[in-house]
């Protein structure tokens, strides 16, 4: 903070715009590890007891859609009750009770009436009135008559023992990771259908409040089906065109354990390239059928490449290789290309003539291994011919 008046401040005329370095060094480093989470990146999963439902299709058919119709939800809230004591004239504060607060859940009022159906099943499970009210004479004016005139049960006398909600899980997501708050044995304390209004053109929603017995915590990596029910129904499965870092070591510290894909990159790429080499070596040429097969194998390698996060995901894994990948033979379809390159470069031609070994006879040459068990040659130019140490295959060293 400057204590100089604005009229006396001086600036560099060549600097037009600069970022806020304090915030950038805190929030924009290590894959935004310390950046605040977004409020809309959440998911809710309801563990509904199917035996408590009047309509079992509510869970079997529409269970995952119920999770997706949550509009907003509170995270757990705690209140610790304390008491101030006197310890030999010293103030001493002790805690004697911990209490969880109510959680508010707001649902979309969908056109199908799915969320409305959830409340109807919940209320009818615990309360006998919805079913009793349809019984003839259940609400007749018989208060002064004998008890045997009561034709049905009322209120909470409905024989409900097991909970309707076994649990409710609330997930917060960020950087392909989640934190889960699981609420055990939640009970609804309030349900509000909210009002309708001719003068209001907004969407309608429902409000529900719950209390619960306990909370547990967990964390993990986000993938299809994890969090519970996430990414399985009404989810856009088109892969993003953007790629980035997918390994915890490059993304900064994390409480979630996951696989380091950088360590897997060389093996995946080597398997794909060796498959192409073997296909071309056994076929004896690049015919149409062989080209199609080779293209399919290369496509599989590219898919694995993209799955690892593109260039940033494998650059560190193959950075030690020179002119290609170590211990891998790249087939050359144009032998004359290297000959013409050395002819056009006199310096390279003279050096090759001086350092080239003496011609060998056919008896001196080792037998060529079969294409099935041939080991790839470790060369720099990828043609199977040992390269001149002073020439890297791309012109003058």
N, C-alpha and C positions, 0 to 999 in steps of 0.2 A: 504494500500500500504506500502510495506517495503522499508526502505532506507538503509538496510544492504546489502552488496554485497553478491552475490550468494555463494561465497566460504566460507562465515562465517555463513551462515544460518544453523540452526539445526532443526531437525524434529523428530517426535515420530516414532520409527521403527515399532510400532504395528498398526499404521494407514496407510493403503494402499491407500484408495480412499475415498473422502468425497464430498458431493454435495456442490454447491454454495448456501450457506444458505441465503444470501441476496436475491437472485433471487427466491429461493424456498419459502421463507416467503412472498414474494410479489405476485408471479404468481401462486403458486401451492396450495394456501389455498382457502377454501370456494368454492370448485368446480371450480377452475381456474377463479374466478370472474374477476380478473384484468389481466389475460393473454391476449396477443394480439390475435385478430381474424385472421382466415385464409382467404386469398384472394379468394379462390375458393368456399367458402360457400356463394353463392348468387343465387338469382332467379330474373327473369325479367318477367313482365306481361304487354302486350300491349293491351290497350283498343281501338280496331279498330272499327270504325263506319261501321256497316254492310251495311248501306244504301249507303256508298261511294264506295263499292267494285263492280267491274264488275263481279266478281265471288264470290257469297255468300258462297260457300263451303270453301273459304279461312278462314273464321271465324268459321262457323258452324262445319266443319269437322277437320280442321287443326289448330285451334286457339291455343290450348295448346302446340302443337308441335312447333309453331313459337316461343313461349316463351323459349323453351328448346334449340333452335339453336343459342342463343347468346353465343359468344365465350369470349367476354370481354366487359366491359362497364365502363365508368367513372362515379363516383359519382358527385353530384352537386358541382359546383365551383362558388364562389362569388368574386366579386371585388367591393370594396367600394371606391368611388372617394372622396377625401378630398381636402381641401384648407386651407392654412396657412394664418391667419389674424393677425393683430397687434392690441392688446387691451391695449392701454396706455403703449406701449413699451414692453408689455408681449406677447410672442408668444402664439397664440390660434389656435388650429387645429379643424376644424369643418367638418362634413361630409354632403354632399349635394346630393349624388346619390349612389344608390346601383344597381349593375348590375350582372346578372348571365352569366356565360361563356358557350361556346358551350360544348356539351357532345359528346364524340366519342363512337360509338357502333361498335363492330366488330362481324360479323355473319359468321357462317360456310356456305360455298357454298355446300349445300347438293345435292346428286345425283338426287333426285326427282325434284329439282329446286323450292322448296317451298319458300325460301327467295327471289329468283329471281322474283317469282310471286308476292310477297308482293310489291316489288319496281315497278313492271309493273303496278299493280293496283293503287298505290299511284301516279305515274307519269301520268297515263292516266286520273286520276280523276281531277287533277289540270291543266293539260296541254292538249290542244286540238291537238297538233301536231301528236302524235302516231296514232290517228284515222284519222286525216285530210290527213296525208301522203298517205293513201291508196285510197283516192278519186281521180279519174282520172282528170288530169289537175291541181291538187292542187299546184304543183311545176313546172309548165310550165314557160318558159321564156316570161312572159307577163308583165314585169315591166312598159312598156311604153303604156300599154293598159288601157282602162277605168276600174273603180273600179268594175263595174258589171261583169267583167270577173273573179273576185275572187269567186271560187265555194264553199268555206267552211271557217270556223273559224280557227284562229291560236293562238298559245301561250296560255296565261292564260285566254283567252276568251272562257271559257268552262262551265260557269254557276255553278261553285263550290262555295257553301256558307258554309255548315257545315264542321267542321274539319275532316280529315281522321283519325287521332289519337285523341281520346278524352283525353287520359292520357297514361303515361308510369310509371309503378311502379317498383322501384328497391329495392329488399330486401337483407339485410345482415342478416345472421343467425349464431347463436352460442348458445350452451347450451340449445337447444330446445326453443329458443326465437328468435325473429326477430325485426329488425328496418326497417321501410319502408320510402322511399323517393318517393313521388308521384309528377310527373311533369305534369302540366296542359297545354293543347292545344299545344303540341309540333309540331314544323314545321321543316322539313328537309332542311338543308342549304347546304348539300353536300352528294353526293353518289358516291362511287368509286368502280367500278367492279374489280379493281386491274389487274395486268398483269398476263399473262400465260407465262411459260418459259419451253422450252424443257430440259434445264440443271438442273431444280429444281425438286426434287422428293417430296417436301413438299405438304401439303394440301392447297387448295385454300380457300380464304375467301373474304368477302365484307366489306367495311368500309362505315359508315354512320355517319353524324354529324347532331345534332339537336339543336335548341334553343327552349325555352319554356317561358310561361308567369309567372308562380308561382310554388312554391314548398310547400308541406305540409308534416308533419312528423307524424308517428304513430308507435306503437310497440305492440307486442302480443306474444302468445304462438304458436309454430309451431305444426301443425297437418295436417291431410289429407284435402286438399283444402284451407289451410291457411298456408303460403301466397297464393294469388290467383292462382289457377291452379297447385299448388305444390303437388306432391305425387299422382296424379290421372292418369297420362298417362306415360307409359314406366318407371314405378317406381318399384323398388324391394320391395315387400311387405313381404318378409320373415323376421320374427322377429329375432332380434339379440340374440345370446346366452348369451350376457353380460347383467347384470342388475346393477343398481346403484341407487343413491339417486334421487328421482323425486319430492321432496317437496322443495319449496322456503326456508322454515325455516332451512333445513339442507344444502341447496346449497348456502346459503349466501344471501346478499341483492339483490333485483331485482326490476326493474321498472315495471315488468309484474305481474299482479294479476292472481293467479291460485289457484286451490283447494288443500288443504293440505290432501294428501292421507293417511298420518299417522292416522288422526282422523277417517278415514273410514275403516281402516284395521280390527279392532275387530269386527265390525258389519258384514262385508263381510265373514270373517272366521266363525263367530258364526252361521250365516245363513246356510252356507254349512254344518257344523258339525251337527247342529240341524236337518237338513233334512236327513242326514244319520242315526242319532239316531232314528228319527220317523219312517223311513223306516224299520229299523231292529226291533223296538219294536212292530210295527203293523204286521210284517210278521211272528213273532214267531220263527225265526231261520235264518240261513244263507244258504238258498237254492241257486241253480244256478241262478234262475231269480233274487232273491234278491241281490245276489252278483254282478250281472251285473248292476242292478239299483244303488246299492251303489257305485260301481266303477265309474259310469258316474257322480254321484253327487260329489264324491271326485275329479274327473277330472275337474269339473266346479270350485271347490274351488281352485285347483292348478292353473288354468288359471287366476282366480282373484288374487291369490297370486303373480304370475309372473307379472301381469299387474301393481301391486303396487310397483314393483321394487325388489322383492325377500326379502331376509332376512333383508337387510338394510332398506327396505321400511316399515317394520312392527315391527322391533325389539323394537323400543322405545314405540310402541303402546301397546305391550303385556308384557313389562318388569316387570310390577307389579304382574303378575300372578305367582303362585307357583305350580310346578308339573302339568302344563297344563294351560288352559284358564279358567278364573273365571266364575262361574255360568254355566258351561258346563259339561254334563255327557258324558263320553267316555264309550261306551259299551265294556264289557269284554267277550270274547268268550271262555276263558279258566279259569274257576274258580279254578282249582286245582293248577294253577301256583302260586297264592299267598299263598295257603296252604302249598305247598312244600317249598316255600321260608321261611315262618315262622318256619317250622319244622327244616330246615337246620341251622337256626340261633338260638342257645339256648338262647342267651340273649334276643332276640326279643320275643321268646316263653314265657319265664318266666315273662317278663314285661307285655305281653298281658294277661296272666292268672291272674296277680295281679290286673290289672286295668279294666278287662272286666266286664261289668254290669251283674247282676243276670239274669238268664233265665226268659223269659216272656212267658205267655200262649198265646194261639191263640186269646183269648178275649181281652188281653191287647194290642195286636199289632194293629196299625191303619190300616184302610182299604187302599188298594193300589189304587191310582187314576188310571183313564183310561189312555190308551196310547195316546189318542188324546189331553187331556188337562193336562198331567202330567208335572209339572215344574221340570227342571233339578236340581239335588242335588248339593250343594256346598261342594265338598269333595276334598281331596288332592290326593287320589289314583285313583279316577275316577271310582270306582266300585259300588258306592251307599252306602258303609258301612263307618260310621264315623271312621276316622283314629286316631290312638293314637298320642297325641301331641308329644311324644318322638320318634315317628317312622314316617319317611316321605314316607314309602312305598317302599324304595329302600335299606333296610337293616338298620344298626344302624345309629341313628341320630347323 
